Amino acid sequence: MRPLLLLSILVLAGVSPPAGQTKPATTDEKEIAAYELTLPTLKKVEAAVTNLMTTLADDPRSARAQTLEQEIDALEEKDELTDADAERLEKLRTELAKLEGSSGDDVMSGTGTLSEMAARIDKHPGFSKALKSAGLSAREYVTFMAAFLQASMAHGFQKAGTIKELPKDINPANIKFIEAHYAE
């Protein structure tokens, strides 16, 4: 499992409809818009991710996946692949796909409702344990991550001048939080 997936684990569609079009907000969208990011929760999320990385480091399947990813990356960096390299690359990709498909990594898909994502996390022993040891429920984690990623993207677009006004479904307090804690 790639560590960057942990940070993008729960991206929810926080994109507003095109100008002039409206759509009714779902219950999840309303919950995310009402959620307020806090520094104590950010610290808990950081602790949970650290706990999860420690748990995964001790997991033989995760270690094997990391080895496979490194071999795949090394082969993909070659200018030209021999037939043996191409065959090896295909075998590595197949093994990695099987390993990831059977390891419960669907928790990383970031699809579904907040409740569905929280339920997948609760079923993943390593992830569930990492959250509990950090003092977070799966539901708060997915909601925090959705609000955090949504606010981070909006902040970035705003800073780049891509958007002038924030979409109405983004909590302005969360944009201020991102700005205030950008270094963290």
C-alpha positions in Angstrom: 0.0 0.0 0.0 1.4 3.4 -0.9 1.7 5.8 2.0 0.2 8.7 -0.1 -3.0 6.7 -0.3 -3.5 7.3 3.4 -3.7 11.0 2.7 -6.1 10.8 -0.1 -8.1 7.9 1.4 -11.5 9.6 1.7 -11.8 12.1 -1.1 -15.4 12.9 -1.4 -16.9 14.9 -4.3 -16.9 18.4 -2.9 -17.2 20.0 -6.3 -20.1 22.3 -6.8 -22.4 21.9 -9.8 -21.7 24.1 -12.9 -22.9 27.7 -12.6 -26.6 28.0 -12.8 -27.3 24.4 -11.9 -28.2 23.3 -8.4 -28.5 20.0 -6.9 -29.9 19.1 -3.5 -27.2 18.5 -0.9 -27.0 15.0 0.4 -27.0 14.3 4.1 -23.3 13.6 3.9 -22.6 16.9 2.1 -24.5 18.8 4.7 -22.6 17.0 7.5 -19.2 17.8 5.8 -20.2 21.4 5.3 -21.2 21.7 9.0 -18.1 20.0 10.3 -15.5 22.3 11.7 -11.8 21.3 11.6 -9.9 21.6 14.9 -6.3 21.3 15.8 -6.9 18.6 18.5 -8.6 16.5 15.8 -5.8 17.1 13.3 -3.3 15.9 16.0 -5.5 12.7 16.5 -5.5 12.1 12.7 -1.8 12.5 12.6 -1.4 10.0 15.4 -3.8 7.6 13.7 -1.8 7.7 10.5 1.5 7.2 12.4 -0.1 4.2 14.3 -1.3 2.8 11.0 2.1 3.1 9.4 3.6 1.3 12.3 1.0 -1.5 12.1 1.6 -1.8 8.4 5.3 -2.0 8.8 4.8 -5.1 11.0 2.5 -6.7 8.5 4.2 -9.2 6.1 1.6 -8.6 3.4 2.3 -4.8 3.5 6.0 -5.5 3.4 5.6 -7.7 0.4 3.5 -5.1 -1.3 6.1 -2.5 -0.7 8.8 -4.8 -2.2 6.6 -5.4 -5.2 6.0 -1.7 -5.7 9.8 -1.0 -5.6 10.5 -3.7 -8.1 7.7 -2.4 -10.4 9.1 1.1 -10.1 12.6 0.0 -10.9 11.4 -1.8 -14.0 9.2 1.1 -15.1 12.2 3.5 -14.9 14.1 1.5 -17.5 14.4 3.0 -20.9 13.8 -0.3 -22.7 12.4 -3.5 -21.3 13.6 -6.8 -22.5 11.1 -9.5 -23.0 12.1 -11.0 -19.7 11.6 -7.6 -18.0 8.2 -7.1 -19.5 7.2 -10.6 -18.4 8.5 -10.0 -14.9 6.7 -6.6 -14.7 3.4 -8.2 -15.7 3.9 -10.9 -13.0 4.8 -8.3 -10.4 1.7 -6.2 -11.2 -0.6 -9.3 -11.1 0.9 -10.4 -7.7 0.5 -6.8 -6.3 -3.1 -6.6 -7.6 -4.0 -9.9 -6.0 -2.3 -8.9 -2.7 -4.0 -5.6 -2.6 -7.4 -7.1 -3.6 -7.3 -9.6 -0.8 -5.9 -7.4 1.9 -8.9 -5.4 2.7 -7.4 -2.3 1.0 -10.9 -1.4 -0.4 -11.0 0.7 2.7 -8.7 3.0 0.8 -11.2 3.4 -2.1 -12.8 6.6 -0.7 -16.1 5.8 -2.3 -19.5 5.5 -0.8 -21.3 7.4 1.9 -19.6 8.5 5.1 -21.3 5.6 6.9 -20.1 3.1 4.3 -16.6 4.3 4.5 -16.6 4.2 8.3 -18.0 0.7 8.2 -15.2 -0.4 5.9 -12.6 1.1 8.2 -14.2 -0.6 11.2 -13.8 -3.9 9.5 -10.1 -3.4 8.8 -8.4 -4.5 12.0 -5.2 -2.4 11.5 -7.0 0.7 10.6 -9.6 0.4 13.3 -6.9 -0.2 15.9 -4.9 2.8 14.7 -7.9 5.1 15.0 -9.0 3.8 18.4 -5.5 4.2 19.8 -5.5 7.8 18.6 -9.0 8.4 20.2 -10.9 8.7 16.9 -14.0 6.9 15.6 -14.0 5.8 12.0 -17.0 8.2 11.4 -15.1 11.2 12.7 -12.0 10.3 10.8 -13.8 10.1 7.4 -15.7 13.3 8.1 -12.6 15.1 9.2 -10.7 13.9 6.1 -13.5 14.9 3.7 -13.8 18.3 5.2 -10.0 18.7 5.4 -9.4 17.7 1.8 -12.3 19.8 0.5 -11.1 22.9 2.4 -7.5 22.3 1.3 -8.5 22.1 -2.3 -10.6 25.2 -2.1 -7.9 27.1 -0.3 -5.4 26.1 -3.0 -7.8 27.2 -5.8 -8.5 30.4 -3.9 -4.7 31.1 -3.4 -4.0 30.4 -7.1 -6.8 32.8 -8.1 -8.7 30.0 -9.8 -11.8 30.7 -7.8 -12.9 34.1 -6.4 -15.8 32.9 -4.2 -16.0 29.8 -2.2 -18.7 27.3 -3.1 -21.5 27.5 -0.6 -21.1 23.9 0.6 -17.6 24.6 2.0 -17.4 25.7 5.6 -15.5 29.1 5.6 -14.1 28.3 9.1 -12.3 25.3 7.5 -10.6 27.5 4.9 -9.4 29.8 7.8 -8.2 26.7 9.6 -6.2 25.6 6.6 -4.7 29.0 6.2 -3.8 29.3 10.0 -2.3 25.8 10.1 -0.8 25.6 6.7 2.7 24.8 7.9 1.4 21.9 10.0 
